[in-house]
Amino acid sequence: MSVVSSAEFQRNLGLYQDKALGEPVTITKNGRERLVLLSVEEYQRLKRRDRHVFATEDLAEERIAAIEASRMDERHDPLNAELKDWTP
């Protein structure tokens, strides 16, 4: 990842735009990381991985029933032993 000051970034905008097509460019201000310039493809890849969060009370009754009725595949039964003595 390239790191560049905001002043240097402004002086050579085209250079860092081109560089951001291949790797993220971190832009600093007063020595602190402030922004990251990414290619559109990298941004879209990250957005696809974005998760949507909702409250459990917003779940429909059918979905709650489906979750309650679901069972773990038997192949994962040995993992239960790892949780045997676990406390939060």
C-alpha positions, 0 to 999 in steps of 0.5 A: 500500500502506498502512503502519501501526504495530502500535499503530495497527493494534490501535486500528483493527483493523476499519478496516485489515481493511476496507482490506486488502480493497482493498490490502495493509496493511503493519504495522510494529513499532519502525519496521520492516516486520513483517507484511502483511495481505492479502485472502483473494483476494489470498493465494489468487492468490499461492498459485496462483503458488507453485512446487513444487521438487524434486530432479532425482534424484527425477525418474522415468526416463520424465520424464528421457527425455522431457526429453532427447528434447524439442526447442526450437521452430525459431522460437527458434533465434536465441536460441542465438546469445545463448548462444554465448559464455556461460560461468557 
